[in-house]
Amino acid sequence: MDEKEHEDRSTYLGSHDTSAIVGDNPFMNRMDVYLAKKKLTDGIEQTERMTWGLKRQPQILDAFSERKGVELEPERFIRHKKLTWFGGTPDGTIKGRKEGVDAKCIRFAGDDWGDEDTDQVPRYILWQCHHFMTLMNYDRWHVAALVGGQELRCYKVERDKELSDMIIEADRAFWEEHVLKEIPPEIDGSGSAKTYLDKKYVSHDEEIRVATDAEADLMLKLKDARTQLEEARALELLYQNKLRQAIGENAGLASEYGKITWKQQKGRMTFDSRSLQLENKELYEKYLKQGEPMRVFRVNFTEGK
């Protein structure tokens, strides 16, 4: 495997990208994919859950291999021979068969996980399985899921040609219309969309121009949204206070809807920078750090409008 090629994920669309492009990835969206391919972001932040998943992947694959009595080929990066923008690194492939396996480490199996030996897995995982089957022209993909760190569940997904065709067309359109043409997906309310706009429009002139009718309508919608948010926050605080009163000297309340607690915890540690500045100004200024300049979005609505 070409390690440099494997690491440069900006040169191809992988299985997680595919599930995001079709709108079925709960952890990333189309804008996240675009930012990653154009190298406008460092990518999805590695969470502790993801770190543990990577650490346990070899153990999950070993357990799957032992249970199914198969030998697994080591993971390797694969790029489609014709569609050079289509690739990925499967967790494992079964030696002597046109089958692969994806290792998952999950805290608990919700309603989107069905009985073992079925294809009843979350939709984003289905798309990932079909991505690899499409990439490698394989017939079946297995999912080995370690639940709660102690229960291994095995699922299998059969290839569906219609889904394979959908993946190729969706990924091709995204690559050609967005990545190659450097046109981002439609702006939405995600943090990744804000990241794109911050990267694209770094500087500005001094003009504050008259808004178009469409832009004025957006301003009105923002004002309405803020009003609704303020009302919702006031209502939230009202219900919180009523529940605090109800809890009283207890630790909390539990019902069919869930659990609410009101407990003491240690006070937050803070750094008294003001006192340091007064007592040792030289040391204070030595460790001052100037942040990168940034554009600030401020809103000042006209009263009564």
Residue pairs with C-beta under 8 A, 6 or more apart in sequence:
1 76
1 77
1 89
2 77
5 11
5 77
5 79
6 77
6 89
9 36
9 37
9 43
10 36
10 37
10 38
10 39
11 85
11 87
12 79
12 84
12 85
12 86
12 87
12 88
13 21
13 33
13 37
13 85
13 86
13 87
13 171
13 174
13 175
14 87
14 88
14 89
14 131
15 88
15 127
15 128
15 131
15 132
16 25
16 27
16 28
16 128
17 33
17 36
17 171
18 127
18 128
18 131
18 167
18 170
18 171
19 25
19 123
19 124
19 125
19 127
19 128
19 131
20 28
20 29
20 30
20 32
20 33
21 30
21 33
21 170
21 171
21 174
22 127
22 166
22 167
22 170
23 29
23 30
24 123
24 124
24 126
24 127
25 124
25 127
26 124
27 44
27 124
28 44
28 192
29 188
29 190
29 192
30 174
30 178
30 185
31 184
31 185
31 188
31 190
31 192
31 193
31 195
31 196
32 41
32 44
32 190
32 192
33 174
34 40
34 178
34 179
34 184
34 185
34 196
35 41
35 192
35 195
35 196
35 199
36 43
37 179
38 179
38 182
40 195
40 196
40 199
41 192
41 195
49 105
49 107
52 105
53 103
53 104
53 105
56 103
56 105
56 146
56 149
57 91
57 103
57 105
59 146
60 103
60 104
60 105
60 144
60 145
60 146
60 152
61 72
61 91
61 92
61 101
61 103
61 144
63 144
63 146
63 152
64 72
64 92
64 101
64 103
64 142
64 144
64 152
64 154
65 71
65 72
65 92
67 152
67 154
68 142
68 154
70 94
70 95
70 97
71 94
71 95
71 96
72 92
72 93
72 94
72 95
72 101
73 92
73 93
73 94
73 95
74 92
75 89
75 90
75 91
75 92
76 89
76 90
77 87
77 88
77 89
78 87
78 88
78 89
78 90
78 135
78 136
79 86
79 87
80 86
80 87
80 135
83 168
83 172
85 171
85 172
85 175
85 179
86 134
86 135
86 168
86 171
87 135
88 131
88 132
88 135
90 100
90 101
90 102
90 132
90 136
91 100
91 101
91 102
91 103
92 100
92 101
92 103
93 99
93 100
93 101
93 136
93 138
94 100
94 101
94 142
97 140
98 136
98 137
98 138
98 139
98 140
99 138
99 139
99 140
99 141
99 142
100 132
100 133
100 136
100 138
100 141
100 142
101 141
101 142
101 143
101 144
102 125
102 128
102 129
102 132
102 141
102 142
102 143
102 144
103 144
103 146
104 125
104 143
104 144
104 145
104 146
105 145
105 146
105 149
106 113
106 145
106 146
106 147
106 148
107 147
107 148
108 147
108 148
109 145
109 147
109 153
112 120
112 121
112 122
112 123
113 120
113 121
113 122
113 145
113 153
114 120
114 121
114 155
116 153
116 154
116 155
117 154
117 155
117 156
118 155
118 156
119 126
119 155
119 156
119 157
119 158
120 155
121 129
121 143
121 145
121 155
121 157
125 143
126 157
126 163
127 163
127 167
129 141
129 143
129 157
130 141
130 157
130 159
130 160
130 163
130 164
130 167
131 167
132 138
132 141
133 139
133 140
133 141
133 157
133 159
133 164
134 159
134 164
134 167
134 168
138 159
139 158
139 159
140 156
140 157
140 158
140 159
141 156
141 157
141 159
142 154
142 155
142 156
142 157
143 154
143 155
143 156
143 157
144 152
144 153
144 154
145 152
145 153
145 154
145 155
146 152
147 153
177 183
178 184
178 185
184 196
187 193
187 196
187 197
198 294
198 295
201 295
202 295
204 295
211 219
219 301
222 299
223 301
226 299
243 253
243 260
243 262
244 262
246 253
247 253
247 260
247 262
251 261
251 262
251 263
252 259
252 260
252 261
252 262
252 263
253 259
253 260
254 260
273 284
276 283
276 284
277 284
